[in-house]
Amino acid sequence: MWSVLPGALLIMCMRICDVTIGTFRIILVSQSKKYLAGMTGFFEVLIWIFAMRYIVQHMDHNLNLIGYAVGYALGNVLGVTLEERVALGYVQVNIISRHHTDKIADKLRQSKFGVTILPAEGTAGGVSIVIAIIKRKFLKALMKEAESVDKHAFITIQQSRPFRGFIHGSRV
């Protein structure tokens, strides 16, 4: 068993690498960064092929199969964790506050976020929606600013891919 352990660890490490790269590739594809996605896909598949070749040659060892599965699981966790830290792309943040919309917008503008206020109609009557399209890496800062004004504001976040135009603010 101890002689098989290094091979199982090698397989696990290769799977961690290729699944982590695969996570980034999927995000790059969704953001239409086709050349970067193609390049990362090349390395993802290259690592996967080496791992598969080794596994097929050593299928008689269950530890290798377990290493493959553990590497896949850890690669997903690591890929998502790293992607959250890198924070590629843009998000649209929608903030609905019953009584503090103008204060939230002013606070965000003071922090150099570009915001737009839209009138809206809710069940309880008229409200306003503060909309900001920002780079994902600034999301925590924006959320902290908005929540410092109204902890009970309704906030949604969605992926955004700017098509044309100008995104205002020095944070861009």
Secondary structure, DSSP 8 states (H G I E B T S, - for coil): -TTTHHHHHHHHHHHHHHHHHHHHHHHHHHTT-HHHHHHHHHHHHHHHHHHHHHHHHTTT-HHHHHHHHHHHHHHHHHHHHHHHHH--SEEEEEEEESS-HHHHHHHHHHTT---EEEEEEETTEEEEEEEEEEEGGGHHHHHHHHHHH-TT-EEEEEEE---SS---STT-
